[in-house]
Amino acid sequence: MQRKRAKQSGRPRCRLSVFSYSFPLGTQTIHYGRAGLFDGAHRQAATRANQAAIPLSLGYTVRYIPILGAEVHIVLILALAVFACGFGENFLHQRNLRKLSLRVLVNGTRGKSSVTRLVAGALREAGRTTIAKTTGSAASIILEDGTELPIERRLGPRITEQKAFTRLAVAREARAIVVECMAVRPESQEVFSRQLVRPTLCVITNARVDHIEEMGNTEEDTVAALSFSIPSDGVLVAADRRFEGKAGRCVVADASLIGADTLARFSYPVFAENVALALQVSSELGIDRETALRGMAAARPDIGAMGLFRVESSPFSAIVINGFAANDRLSTGLVWEKAVEFLPEDLPLVLLYNNRADREYRISEFLKLPRGLKNLKTVAVAGEHARKVARLFAARGLDSLAIEEGTDSETLLSSLGRRLGSEYILFGIGNIRGMGRKLMEYCAEHGRQIGWAGEERC
């Protein structure tokens, strides 16, 4: 009886004969391979045993080998259940994608959100039921009528949220989606493109150095990383000729063809490169230029889009330049060059750097920016590790101060007004998160946009 119980206690264990490797389990080493799953003591016995084999539909074999305990059966059943659920979810997702005849993926270093909005606006104006998704300064879903739904993420951003977005688009009977790529690592970009979006048309806005840990510290590395999102047999619209040959067909958008009269149609600042990309995409999709421009001009801008605002309240009158979402020194410099056309020449300038702890590798580049800014009087630093970053600017001989965490926008602008004089210019850079977003929301609510679309200079 005891022997029988002992024999029964050694309940069989399942394994999938796919790979061959070993790993430690407790005090033993388990060998996992074509000869079976076994420990050293049972190796010969397991090999000699005439075990039943159950063939699976994927071509693998499940063998029962008497080691470990009965709880392994439960683990296997749960694992197979998870596999089945994942397989079923992917099947449904791929079926949903096939119902969307047009799938546009927008990737690049800068301008992804803006181009996504412009392309979606052009498609809506052309009468195509389109739903878009941006993940930039403000993660949003843009519905077919142009209204927006903020995306709330309790567990943080994950590329698999694209499945829920696709279900929503199909449920609302959309025929087109425009999606901003939210993946950073090259392998994640590849999964996002090939499995989650499967774009019929891909857009690359530019390739500037950023996210150096994931994408490399040169533009060539960035080009290579972004190329993972490009379908090899698809259509690519890009602003950079270095992407030629990365897709079945590559069309390069020419920003020099976008004149001042075209940019003046927008009530908010836009870059010619972004407009050129959106117009080229529209042309590829059979939308005429005038229709596309009407839809693009009607599209709501991203909160991180460049803008100039005048905000007045005792004791200050500030002109605020939104460069928070530019993120790198080159893009920030382009924002300044465009803004300076509308600025008075004699007002003092304060540079507000909004720091983000996980992007501090950008600081060394931004430390070089003040050399090209006229009338710069003070550098104010907000966000994470503000005191440390303020000391770095001070070491360059600049008057610097750290903004206390929790300072509201009106208090910030008032304190700068007392420091610099009643009227001044504030150039916000670094990152939109936190203070950057709060300040621009305050400007939109309490200020007025100036210096654009034919309005007078500031």
Summary of the structure (lengths in Angstrom):
residues: 458
radius of gyration: 28.4
end to end distance: 96.5
largest distance: 99.9
contacts: 1481
relative contact order: 0.09
helix: 42%
strand: 22%
